[in-house]
Amino acid sequence: MQVILIQDVNNLGGRNELVKVKNGYARNYLIPRKLAVEANPSNLKQLEERQKVQKRREDQMLQEIAKVKEVLLESPVKIGAKTGTTGKIFGSVTTLQISQAIKSQKGYEIDRRHIELLEEVKELGSYKAKINFGNQQELEMSFEVVAE
């Protein structure tokens, strides 16, 4: 029997996926627990429509990510830090500071949990950070640490 999964099911498949299972498993477990619906013509048509909407949403998101990448690669983000006389900064630059600098200088809000420093920042200079946008979309951007 073919069913359309409504939710992710371990060892079977993900949401909005068409899978073939045994009749008893579908009738006694998946359908009563609202994990799946029977794959009849009307449900298949609804599945196609949901997939089209999802595809459209993903395409729109990829276009937005491309715009953000383009803006971030234009010029490096500058982050101010308090320094000593030798050029060493007090403390270190964190992903939170990078996130705030991107928001103030470029106008895009990026969650600090999606930013990864490629090296520890303890001195003035240029460094790189990796931003993970999801959907295998990553960007390696540069930023400068300058004295305040």
N, C-alpha and C positions, 0 to 999 in steps of 0.2 A: 504494500500500500504506500502511496506517495502522500507526504504531508508537507505543509509549509510551516516552518518553525516561527513562532511568534517571539520567543526568547532564546537566548543562547542556552544550549544543552550540552553538558560535558560529554565528550567522546562521541558526539553525534553531529553537531554543526552549529552555525551561528544564526543570528536573527535574520529573517527574510530569506532563508535558504530552503531550497526544495530538496528533500531527502526521501529515500526509500527505506521503510522500516517494515517489520512484521506487523500483521493486522492486529494481533493481541496487544502488542506494545503501544501501538497508536491508540486503539480503542480504550484500553484499560489504564494507561499511564499518561501519555502525552496530551490527548484531547481533554480528559476530565480535569487535568491540572492547568489547563489553558496555556500549555507550552507549545501547542501546535494546532493547526486546523487542517481539515481534509483538503487535498489538492483537487477541488472540482473546478470547472471552467470559470465560475465567477470569482473564486478566490485566487485563481491564477491570474485573472485580469487585474485584480486589485494588487497582487504582487508585482506585476509588470509596472503598474502606475507608481507604486511606492519606489521601485528601483529607478524609474525615470526621474522622480522628484529628488531622490538621493544623488543621482548622477549630476543633475543640474546644480544642486547645492554644493557638491564637491568641486565642480568646475568653477563656480563663483568664488569659492574659498581659495582655489589655486590661483585665480587671477588676483585676488587681494594679497595673497602671499607674495606673488611676483612683484606687485607694486611696493610692498614693504621692503623686500630684498633690494630693489633698485634704489630706494631712498636711503637705506642703511649703508649701501656700498658707495654712495656718492662721495662722502667725506667721513673721516673718522670722528667718533664721538669723543669729546673732551671731558675729562673728569678731574675736578680739582681736589687736591689733597694737601694737608698740612705736612710740611717737610722740615727736616733739620738742615744744618749747614752743608752736609755732605751729599744731599740729594735723596737720602732715604726718607721714606714717608713714615709717619707715625701710624702704626697699625697696618692694615692692608686694604686694598680695594676689593669689595665684595660684589656679588651678582646683584644685590639690591641697589647699590650705587650705580651700576651699569644700567639697570632697568629704569631708575629715576632719570638718569642722564638722557637715555633714549627718548623717554616721554617728554622731557623739557626741550630737548634740542631738535628732535625729529617729529614729534607729535604722535608717536605710536606707543601704545601701552603693551609691553611684553612682560609676562609673568616672570619673576626672577627664577622660578624653578625650571624654566625652559632655557636658561642661560647657563653655560658651562665655561668656566675659565680654563684655558689650555695650559696656563702656567701661573704660579703664584706671583702676585703683584706686590712688591715691597719697595720699588724705586720708581723714580720718574722715568718716563719713556713710552714707547709704543708697544702694545700687547695685542693679543688676539683672543677672541672668545667665540664659542660656537653656540648658535641659537637653534633649537629644535622646534620647528613649527608643527610637527606631527606629519603623518602620511609620507614618511621618508623624505620630508622637506627640511633640509638643514642649510645653515648659512654660517660661514666663518667670517666674522666682521672684525675690524681693527678698531682700537680705541687708544686714546692717548691720556696718560696721567700727567697733569701739569700742576705746578705749585700754585697754591692759593695766595 
